[in-house]
Amino acid sequence: MKIQIKIFKSLIVAATLTVIPGFNANAQQDPGFTHYMYNTQSVNAAYAGTTDGINIVMLSRHQWIGFDGAPQTQTLTAHGPVYKKYVGLGLSYTRDRIGPLDIDNVFVDYSFKIQVHDGGFVSFGLKTGLDIRSNNLTELNPLQGTDPAYNTDIIGKLSFNFGAGVYYYTPNYYFGVSLPRLRRTNYNANVADYLNEEVQERHLFVIGGYVWDVNREWKLKPSFFAKHVGGAPLSFDLNLSTMFRETVVAGVSHRFGDSFGMMMQFKVIDFLWMGYGYDFTITPLKNQNRGTHEVLLLFDIEPPLRKQALKYPRFS
């Protein structure tokens, strides 16, 4: 436990370097997911309205189990088509916790799609909403207890933001690019003679996948998810999933330089799927935690999932 606390304090120092006076740094800030292919709306508003009915996804990710103050992330997305199914509306909410840092995002998603060929659509999306940031830095116990940078909390600071994305899809493959936050946000706080600066950087997301109908019972789907922010390494996920009789999905994934994972989903009833994912890290932290767990609930309300699974390539 003492080793875990020491490592965690080191991580917190690294994560909060942007708030220390005179120091600027960039890093990956938006969370990643094993079930990224079911959580597209949270980063790309163009995904809203691309299903026939109402789609609701609830996801909970608990990273580095056994590690004090480890990241925990929950998302809730809901969307559906309106106005002859060429317009989509949705709502996305993300709650992210890591140690003393609390981040909540609430966004409204709007999309408009056009048919470019038989079975192929391009959807353009806009996302707008609020980022809510709280830094409970007084919970930390730095070696230099008099450092004013750690003596003031930032509670519930609101910031307006907006983003855009494009999503192309057919019955067998899809590809999307998005910038969910176009506004680079500074969360500043004056502490004594210091200026604490924490910056929410712009993140670029790219997603794609292909569904191969092996036969009447089996489908195979390779997919990828890439995330990039200036000044930080590229985060790149690869996944290979298979579906059996449109009732069970199983897959394996790899986040380059970070982790390997496995996942499974199964159809409970016609409109409800449940999923579970497990990641184990390959970084030096691998001996300090018991892996990452992810739980998924997916609701597709009309038309039935069997008909929709043949039309859309996301294995839902």
ABEGO torsion letter per residue (X at the ends): XAAAAAAAAAAAAAAAAAABBGBBBBBBABBBBAAAAAAAAAABAAABGABABBBBBBBBBBBGBGBBGBBBBBBBBBBBBBGGGABBBBBBBBBBBBEABBBBBBBBBBBBBBBABBGBBBBBBBBBEBBBBBBBAAABBBABAABAAAABBBBGBBBBBBBBBBBBBBAABBBBBBBABABBBBBBBBBEABBBBBBBBBBBBBBBBBBBBABAABBBBBBBBBBBBBGBBBBBBBBBBBBBGGABBBBBBBBBGABBBBBBBBBABAABBBBBBBBBBABAAAAABAEBBBBBBBBBBOBBAAAAAAABAAGX
